[in-house]
């Protein structure tokens, strides 16, 4: 890579995260180009020449150098390409990026947490020895309040970060630190997968509140009212399985309450309580977020196939039983009528089928 300083950033994805990043990067002085696939999504931003914002960045208007529906135009001359989209879109988004990605450009997924899916997809698209990097979570709690206005409730205080191959992590961390000052390097992509805590709390909380969602259209606060002590105990049990799998791979991963405190998503009381219930009942950024108005929602459709399925698969690979994880997958599949195991991120789709823990760690360290 020839980049020695990041100045121009192409953001691929004009949803909540992409718009929050456009504001964040613009306020920090970077030249921002924003690509959105949907003409209806980007039209208001093109008309305004940027996006209004409120929340932790204050309130104002952030101009964007270029908003476009042409991905080649957005990427042309960029130092880093930041892919900000849901995990179920990673293959399609990576395939759209691949033909225009130059060897000197940094490919950064925020969030990533799909293990080797992105580099495997790039390899299939002709990049023989792909180098990528990613975070474990979306760096913002944010929602669009209008087509041209974003509310950013919180920016993560600690973002776990790794490269593929891991031997490039420190190099890319130094380059990207000005873009995301709260990046925290970890040993490998495994440690960006295991902190995918949305998969630990979204599916069981939605599953336990299905009747409420369907009868009220989601007219309650999902985290504050939907996660009661008993729902929290299910989340805690699922979290223990996640920690056991991580331990089998030699990965150091924080329990849910500690991780949320590190990111600034809960306070000391939430951390010290040590449970999902204490964590969310002391989470000011999440407190007033409404529940989904339908169970046909990313809390199931993304967090199960791209969160719980790979967790279950890694458990099998490491010889760790995952009965709680498997139960949530099965019950949600029955409730929704969706075959999540058939469409999810299996070992085959991640390109790790047949590997043992040692071989997988070697692949993540040194690449293809």
FITOR-636236 format. One record per residue (C-alpha): x, y, z; residue number from 1; chain. Coordinates in steps of 0.1 Angstrom, whole numbers, plus 5000, padded with zeros to 4 digits. Last residue first. Layout:
# residues N
+------+------+------+------+-------+
|    x |    y |    z | lose | mikol |
+------+------+------+------+-------+
|    X |    Y |    Z |  NUM |     A |
...
+------+------+------+------+-------+
# end
This chain:
# residues 368
+------+------+------+------+-------+
|    x |    y |    z | lose | mikol |
+------+------+------+------+-------+
| 4961 | 4835 | 5017 |  368 |     A |
| 4964 | 4855 | 5048 |  367 |     A |
| 4992 | 4854 | 5074 |  366 |     A |
| 4975 | 4858 | 5108 |  365 |     A |
| 4940 | 4849 | 5099 |  364 |     A |
| 4951 | 4818 | 5080 |  363 |     A |
| 4973 | 4807 | 5109 |  362 |     A |
| 4944 | 4811 | 5133 |  361 |     A |
| 4922 | 4790 | 5111 |  360 |     A |
| 4949 | 4763 | 5108 |  359 |     A |
| 4952 | 4761 | 5146 |  358 |     A |
| 4915 | 4760 | 5153 |  357 |     A |
| 4908 | 4732 | 5128 |  356 |     A |
| 4898 | 4738 | 5092 |  355 |     A |
| 4873 | 4717 | 5073 |  354 |     A |
| 4850 | 4746 | 5063 |  353 |     A |
| 4868 | 4779 | 5067 |  352 |     A |
| 4857 | 4798 | 5035 |  351 |     A |
| 4832 | 4820 | 5053 |  350 |     A |
| 4805 | 4806 | 5031 |  349 |     A |
| 4815 | 4770 | 5039 |  348 |     A |
| 4817 | 4777 | 5077 |  347 |     A |
| 4782 | 4790 | 5075 |  346 |     A |
| 4771 | 4827 | 5074 |  345 |     A |
| 4734 | 4822 | 5071 |  344 |     A |
| 4710 | 4814 | 5043 |  343 |     A |
| 4702 | 4778 | 5050 |  342 |     A |
| 4707 | 4781 | 5088 |  341 |     A |
| 4682 | 4810 | 5089 |  340 |     A |
| 4654 | 4790 | 5072 |  339 |     A |
| 4627 | 4817 | 5076 |  338 |     A |
| 4592 | 4809 | 5088 |  337 |     A |
| 4594 | 4838 | 5112 |  336 |     A |
| 4584 | 4820 | 5144 |  335 |     A |
| 4599 | 4787 | 5134 |  334 |     A |
| 4633 | 4802 | 5124 |  333 |     A |
| 4632 | 4824 | 5156 |  332 |     A |
| 4627 | 4792 | 5176 |  331 |     A |
| 4656 | 4774 | 5159 |  330 |     A |
| 4681 | 4802 | 5160 |  329 |     A |
| 4673 | 4809 | 5197 |  328 |     A |
| 4676 | 4772 | 5205 |  327 |     A |
| 4710 | 4769 | 5187 |  326 |     A |
| 4725 | 4798 | 5206 |  325 |     A |
| 4712 | 4784 | 5239 |  324 |     A |
| 4725 | 4748 | 5231 |  323 |     A |
| 4760 | 4760 | 5220 |  322 |     A |
| 4784 | 4731 | 5228 |  321 |     A |
| 4821 | 4740 | 5223 |  320 |     A |
| 4842 | 4716 | 5201 |  319 |     A |
| 4862 | 4745 | 5185 |  318 |     A |
| 4848 | 4739 | 5150 |  317 |     A |
| 4814 | 4733 | 5163 |  316 |     A |
| 4815 | 4765 | 5184 |  315 |     A |
| 4828 | 4784 | 5153 |  314 |     A |
| 4797 | 4772 | 5135 |  313 |     A |
| 4773 | 4783 | 5163 |  312 |     A |
| 4789 | 4817 | 5164 |  311 |     A |
| 4787 | 4819 | 5126 |  310 |     A |
| 4750 | 4812 | 5129 |  309 |     A |
| 4744 | 4836 | 5158 |  308 |     A |
| 4758 | 4867 | 5141 |  307 |     A |
| 4753 | 4868 | 5104 |  306 |     A |
| 4723 | 4845 | 5101 |  305 |     A |
| 4708 | 4856 | 5135 |  304 |     A |
| 4718 | 4892 | 5137 |  303 |     A |
| 4708 | 4901 | 5102 |  302 |     A |
| 4672 | 4888 | 5097 |  301 |     A |
| 4664 | 4886 | 5134 |  300 |     A |
| 4673 | 4920 | 5148 |  299 |     A |
| 4673 | 4931 | 5111 |  298 |     A |
| 4635 | 4930 | 5111 |  297 |     A |
| 4606 | 4909 | 5099 |  296 |     A |
| 4595 | 4908 | 5135 |  295 |     A |
| 4575 | 4939 | 5129 |  294 |     A |
| 4572 | 4974 | 5143 |  293 |     A |
| 4608 | 4972 | 5157 |  292 |     A |
| 4611 | 4984 | 5193 |  291 |     A |
| 4616 | 5020 | 5201 |  290 |     A |
| 4649 | 5035 | 5211 |  289 |     A |
| 4644 | 5056 | 5243 |  288 |     A |
| 4669 | 5040 | 5265 |  287 |     A |
| 4697 | 5031 | 5240 |  286 |     A |
| 4719 | 5061 | 5245 |  285 |     A |
| 4711 | 5062 | 5283 |  284 |     A |
| 4721 | 5027 | 5289 |  283 |     A |
| 4716 | 5020 | 5327 |  282 |     A |
| 4686 | 4997 | 5322 |  281 |     A |
| 4705 | 4981 | 5293 |  280 |     A |
| 4736 | 4970 | 5313 |  279 |     A |
| 4717 | 4961 | 5345 |  278 |     A |
| 4694 | 4937 | 5326 |  277 |     A |
| 4723 | 4923 | 5306 |  276 |     A |
| 4741 | 4915 | 5338 |  275 |     A |
| 4773 | 4925 | 5355 |  274 |     A |
| 4757 | 4950 | 5379 |  273 |     A |
| 4790 | 4967 | 5380 |  272 |     A |
| 4789 | 4975 | 5343 |  271 |     A |
| 4754 | 4990 | 5343 |  270 |     A |
| 4761 | 5009 | 5375 |  269 |     A |
| 4793 | 5022 | 5359 |  268 |     A |
| 4774 | 5036 | 5329 |  267 |     A |
| 4762 | 5020 | 5297 |  266 |     A |
| 4769 | 5026 | 5260 |  265 |     A |
| 4803 | 5043 | 5265 |  264 |     A |
| 4821 | 5017 | 5244 |  263 |     A |
| 4841 | 5004 | 5274 |  262 |     A |
| 4808 | 5002 | 5294 |  261 |     A |
| 4792 | 4982 | 5267 |  260 |     A |
| 4821 | 4958 | 5267 |  259 |     A |
| 4820 | 4953 | 5305 |  258 |     A |
| 4783 | 4946 | 5304 |  257 |     A |
| 4786 | 4921 | 5275 |  256 |     A |
| 4815 | 4901 | 5288 |  255 |     A |
| 4849 | 4911 | 5274 |  254 |     A |
| 4867 | 4889 | 5249 |  253 |     A |
| 4902 | 4875 | 5251 |  252 |     A |
| 4907 | 4851 | 5223 |  251 |     A |
| 4925 | 4817 | 5228 |  250 |     A |
| 4902 | 4800 | 5203 |  249 |     A |
| 4885 | 4780 | 5230 |  248 |     A |
| 4882 | 4811 | 5250 |  247 |     A |
| 4862 | 4828 | 5223 |  246 |     A |
| 4838 | 4798 | 5222 |  245 |     A |
| 4834 | 4800 | 5260 |  244 |     A |
| 4828 | 4838 | 5259 |  243 |     A |
| 4800 | 4833 | 5233 |  242 |     A |
| 4784 | 4806 | 5254 |  241 |     A |
| 4784 | 4828 | 5284 |  240 |     A |
| 4768 | 4856 | 5264 |  239 |     A |
| 4739 | 4832 | 5255 |  238 |     A |
| 4733 | 4826 | 5292 |  237 |     A |
| 4734 | 4863 | 5299 |  236 |     A |
| 4709 | 4870 | 5271 |  235 |     A |
| 4685 | 4844 | 5286 |  234 |     A |
| 4690 | 4860 | 5320 |  233 |     A |
| 4682 | 4895 | 5306 |  232 |     A |
| 4648 | 4882 | 5293 |  231 |     A |
| 4641 | 4872 | 5329 |  230 |     A |
| 4653 | 4906 | 5343 |  229 |     A |
| 4633 | 4926 | 5317 |  228 |     A |
| 4647 | 4936 | 5284 |  227 |     A |
| 4617 | 4948 | 5265 |  226 |     A |
| 4611 | 4979 | 5286 |  225 |     A |
| 4645 | 4996 | 5285 |  224 |     A |
| 4660 | 4979 | 5254 |  223 |     A |
| 4630 | 4978 | 5230 |  222 |     A |
| 4611 | 5009 | 5242 |  221 |     A |
| 4575 | 5002 | 5235 |  220 |     A |
| 4550 | 5006 | 5207 |  219 |     A |
| 4564 | 4979 | 5185 |  218 |     A |
| 4534 | 4975 | 5163 |  217 |     A |
| 4513 | 4969 | 5195 |  216 |     A |
| 4500 | 4934 | 5190 |  215 |     A |
| 4527 | 4920 | 5168 |  214 |     A |
| 4556 | 4936 | 5188 |  213 |     A |
| 4541 | 4926 | 5221 |  212 |     A |
| 4536 | 4890 | 5210 |  211 |     A |
| 4571 | 4887 | 5197 |  210 |     A |
| 4586 | 4901 | 5229 |  209 |     A |
| 4607 | 4871 | 5240 |  208 |     A |
| 4620 | 4866 | 5204 |  207 |     A |
| 4629 | 4902 | 5201 |  206 |     A |
| 4650 | 4901 | 5233 |  205 |     A |
| 4665 | 4868 | 5223 |  204 |     A |
| 4675 | 4880 | 5188 |  203 |     A |
| 4688 | 4915 | 5198 |  202 |     A |
| 4710 | 4906 | 5228 |  201 |     A |
| 4737 | 4882 | 5217 |  200 |     A |
| 4737 | 4890 | 5180 |  199 |     A |
| 4740 | 4927 | 5188 |  198 |     A |
| 4771 | 4917 | 5208 |  197 |     A |
| 4794 | 4913 | 5178 |  196 |     A |
| 4824 | 4912 | 5202 |  195 |     A |
| 4832 | 4876 | 5191 |  194 |     A |
| 4836 | 4885 | 5154 |  193 |     A |
| 4861 | 4914 | 5158 |  192 |     A |
| 4883 | 4892 | 5180 |  191 |     A |
| 4882 | 4865 | 5155 |  190 |     A |
| 4895 | 4890 | 5129 |  189 |     A |
| 4929 | 4889 | 5147 |  188 |     A |
| 4949 | 4900 | 5177 |  187 |     A |
| 4931 | 4932 | 5186 |  186 |     A |
| 4938 | 4969 | 5178 |  185 |     A |
| 4916 | 4995 | 5196 |  184 |     A |
| 4902 | 5022 | 5173 |  183 |     A |
| 4891 | 5052 | 5193 |  182 |     A |
| 4908 | 5078 | 5171 |  181 |     A |
| 4887 | 5068 | 5141 |  180 |     A |
| 4899 | 5087 | 5110 |  179 |     A |
| 4932 | 5099 | 5126 |  178 |     A |
| 4938 | 5063 | 5137 |  177 |     A |
| 4934 | 5049 | 5102 |  176 |     A |
| 4970 | 5050 | 5091 |  175 |     A |
| 4984 | 5038 | 5124 |  174 |     A |
| 4958 | 5010 | 5126 |  173 |     A |
| 4967 | 5000 | 5091 |  172 |     A |
| 5003 | 4993 | 5100 |  171 |     A |
| 4994 | 4977 | 5133 |  170 |     A |
| 4970 | 4953 | 5117 |  169 |     A |
| 4991 | 4941 | 5088 |  168 |     A |
| 5003 | 4909 | 5105 |  167 |     A |
| 4966 | 4902 | 5111 |  166 |     A |
| 4960 | 4893 | 5075 |  165 |     A |
| 4934 | 4905 | 5074 |  164 |     A |
| 4933 | 4935 | 5096 |  163 |     A |
| 4919 | 4940 | 5131 |  162 |     A |
| 4899 | 4967 | 5151 |  161 |     A |
| 4879 | 4968 | 5183 |  160 |     A |
| 4862 | 5001 | 5187 |  159 |     A |
| 4864 | 5019 | 5220 |  158 |     A |
| 4846 | 5051 | 5230 |  157 |     A |
| 4818 | 5044 | 5204 |  156 |     A |
| 4801 | 5076 | 5192 |  155 |     A |
| 4768 | 5082 | 5208 |  154 |     A |
| 4733 | 5096 | 5200 |  153 |     A |
| 4741 | 5106 | 5164 |  152 |     A |
| 4709 | 5120 | 5149 |  151 |     A |
| 4710 | 5123 | 5111 |  150 |     A |
| 4692 | 5147 | 5088 |  149 |     A |
| 4686 | 5146 | 5051 |  148 |     A |
| 4660 | 5119 | 5047 |  147 |     A |
| 4647 | 5129 | 5082 |  146 |     A |
| 4653 | 5115 | 5117 |  145 |     A |
| 4681 | 5092 | 5104 |  144 |     A |
| 4692 | 5071 | 5133 |  143 |     A |
| 4725 | 5068 | 5152 |  142 |     A |
| 4745 | 5048 | 5178 |  141 |     A |
| 4779 | 5050 | 5162 |  140 |     A |
| 4810 | 5030 | 5155 |  139 |     A |
| 4791 | 5001 | 5139 |  138 |     A |
| 4807 | 4971 | 5155 |  137 |     A |
| 4837 | 4948 | 5155 |  136 |     A |
| 4858 | 4970 | 5132 |  135 |     A |
| 4874 | 4961 | 5100 |  134 |     A |
| 4905 | 4957 | 5079 |  133 |     A |
| 4913 | 4943 | 5044 |  132 |     A |
| 4943 | 4930 | 5025 |  131 |     A |
| 4935 | 4908 | 4995 |  130 |     A |
| 4961 | 4884 | 4981 |  129 |     A |
| 4948 | 4873 | 4947 |  128 |     A |
| 4923 | 4902 | 4942 |  127 |     A |
| 4903 | 4887 | 4912 |  126 |     A |
| 4867 | 4888 | 4923 |  125 |     A |
| 4870 | 4854 | 4941 |  124 |     A |
| 4897 | 4869 | 4962 |  123 |     A |
| 4876 | 4899 | 4970 |  122 |     A |
| 4848 | 4876 | 4982 |  121 |     A |
| 4873 | 4856 | 5004 |  120 |     A |
| 4887 | 4888 | 5018 |  119 |     A |
| 4851 | 4899 | 5028 |  118 |     A |
| 4839 | 4866 | 5041 |  117 |     A |
| 4870 | 4858 | 5062 |  116 |     A |
| 4855 | 4867 | 5096 |  115 |     A |
| 4820 | 4883 | 5091 |  114 |     A |
| 4826 | 4908 | 5120 |  113 |     A |
| 4829 | 4938 | 5096 |  112 |     A |
| 4814 | 4970 | 5109 |  111 |     A |
| 4828 | 4993 | 5097 |  110 |     A |
| 4846 | 4976 | 5068 |  109 |     A |
| 4879 | 4992 | 5057 |  108 |     A |
| 4895 | 4986 | 5023 |  107 |     A |
| 4926 | 5007 | 5021 |  106 |     A |
| 4936 | 5019 | 4986 |  105 |     A |
| 4971 | 5013 | 4971 |  104 |     A |
| 4961 | 4981 | 4953 |  103 |     A |
| 4932 | 4999 | 4936 |  102 |     A |
| 4896 | 4989 | 4942 |  101 |     A |
| 4873 | 4997 | 4913 |  100 |     A |
| 4864 | 4961 | 4902 |   99 |     A |
| 4861 | 4950 | 4939 |   98 |     A |
| 4838 | 4977 | 4953 |   97 |     A |
| 4805 | 4963 | 4938 |   96 |     A |
| 4815 | 4927 | 4947 |   95 |     A |
| 4823 | 4939 | 4983 |   94 |     A |
| 4788 | 4956 | 4985 |   93 |     A |
| 4771 | 4924 | 4973 |   92 |     A |
| 4790 | 4901 | 4996 |   91 |     A |
| 4787 | 4925 | 5026 |   90 |     A |
| 4749 | 4930 | 5022 |   89 |     A |
| 4739 | 4906 | 5050 |   88 |     A |
| 4764 | 4923 | 5072 |   87 |     A |
| 4746 | 4956 | 5071 |   86 |     A |
| 4764 | 4985 | 5055 |   85 |     A |
| 4793 | 5008 | 5060 |   84 |     A |
| 4822 | 5001 | 5036 |   83 |     A |
| 4849 | 5026 | 5041 |   82 |     A |
| 4872 | 5030 | 5011 |   81 |     A |
| 4904 | 5046 | 5020 |   80 |     A |
| 4928 | 5069 | 5001 |   79 |     A |
| 4902 | 5080 | 4976 |   78 |     A |
| 4913 | 5089 | 4941 |   77 |     A |
| 4883 | 5074 | 4924 |   76 |     A |
| 4862 | 5057 | 4950 |   75 |     A |
| 4831 | 5079 | 4947 |   74 |     A |
| 4832 | 5081 | 4909 |   73 |     A |
| 4836 | 5043 | 4907 |   72 |     A |
| 4806 | 5039 | 4930 |   71 |     A |
| 4783 | 5059 | 4909 |   70 |     A |
| 4751 | 5068 | 4928 |   69 |     A |
| 4768 | 5100 | 4941 |   68 |     A |
| 4772 | 5124 | 4969 |   67 |     A |
| 4804 | 5144 | 4965 |   66 |     A |
| 4822 | 5169 | 4987 |   65 |     A |
| 4798 | 5165 | 5016 |   64 |     A |
| 4787 | 5196 | 5035 |   63 |     A |
| 4779 | 5191 | 5072 |   62 |     A |
| 4750 | 5211 | 5086 |   61 |     A |
| 4745 | 5219 | 5123 |   60 |     A |
| 4738 | 5206 | 5157 |   59 |     A |
| 4763 | 5193 | 5183 |   58 |     A |
| 4785 | 5163 | 5174 |   57 |     A |
| 4769 | 5142 | 5202 |   56 |     A |
| 4734 | 5148 | 5189 |   55 |     A |
| 4722 | 5166 | 5158 |   54 |     A |
| 4731 | 5166 | 5121 |   53 |     A |
| 4721 | 5181 | 5088 |   52 |     A |
| 4735 | 5164 | 5057 |   51 |     A |
| 4753 | 5175 | 5026 |   50 |     A |
| 4749 | 5192 | 4993 |   49 |     A |
| 4712 | 5198 | 5001 |   48 |     A |
| 4699 | 5185 | 4967 |   47 |     A |
| 4725 | 5157 | 4967 |   46 |     A |
| 4715 | 5147 | 5002 |   45 |     A |
| 4678 | 5147 | 4993 |   44 |     A |
| 4685 | 5125 | 4962 |   43 |     A |
| 4708 | 5100 | 4981 |   42 |     A |
| 4681 | 5078 | 4995 |   41 |     A |
| 4657 | 5079 | 4966 |   40 |     A |
| 4685 | 5071 | 4941 |   39 |     A |
| 4693 | 5039 | 4961 |   38 |     A |
| 4729 | 5026 | 4958 |   37 |     A |
| 4745 | 5053 | 4979 |   36 |     A |
| 4780 | 5065 | 4976 |   35 |     A |
| 4794 | 5093 | 4998 |   34 |     A |
| 4826 | 5112 | 4990 |   33 |     A |
| 4843 | 5129 | 5020 |   32 |     A |
| 4874 | 5151 | 5021 |   31 |     A |
| 4886 | 5148 | 5057 |   30 |     A |
| 4886 | 5178 | 5081 |   29 |     A |
| 4874 | 5162 | 5113 |   28 |     A |
| 4839 | 5177 | 5109 |   27 |     A |
| 4837 | 5160 | 5075 |   26 |     A |
| 4848 | 5127 | 5089 |   25 |     A |
| 4821 | 5127 | 5116 |   24 |     A |
| 4794 | 5140 | 5093 |   23 |     A |
| 4801 | 5115 | 5066 |   22 |     A |
| 4804 | 5088 | 5093 |   21 |     A |
| 4769 | 5095 | 5106 |   20 |     A |
| 4756 | 5094 | 5070 |   19 |     A |
| 4773 | 5061 | 5064 |   18 |     A |
| 4760 | 5046 | 5097 |   17 |     A |
| 4724 | 5056 | 5091 |   16 |     A |
| 4723 | 5046 | 5055 |   15 |     A |
| 4744 | 5061 | 5027 |   14 |     A |
| 4766 | 5030 | 5020 |   13 |     A |
| 4801 | 5031 | 5005 |   12 |     A |
| 4820 | 5059 | 5022 |   11 |     A |
| 4850 | 5072 | 5001 |   10 |     A |
| 4875 | 5090 | 5022 |    9 |     A |
| 4902 | 5115 | 5010 |    8 |     A |
| 4929 | 5126 | 5034 |    7 |     A |
| 4945 | 5094 | 5048 |    6 |     A |
| 4983 | 5096 | 5051 |    5 |     A |
| 5011 | 5073 | 5039 |    4 |     A |
| 4990 | 5054 | 5013 |    3 |     A |
| 5013 | 5034 | 4990 |    2 |     A |
| 5000 | 5000 | 5000 |    1 |     A |
+------+------+------+------+-------+
# end
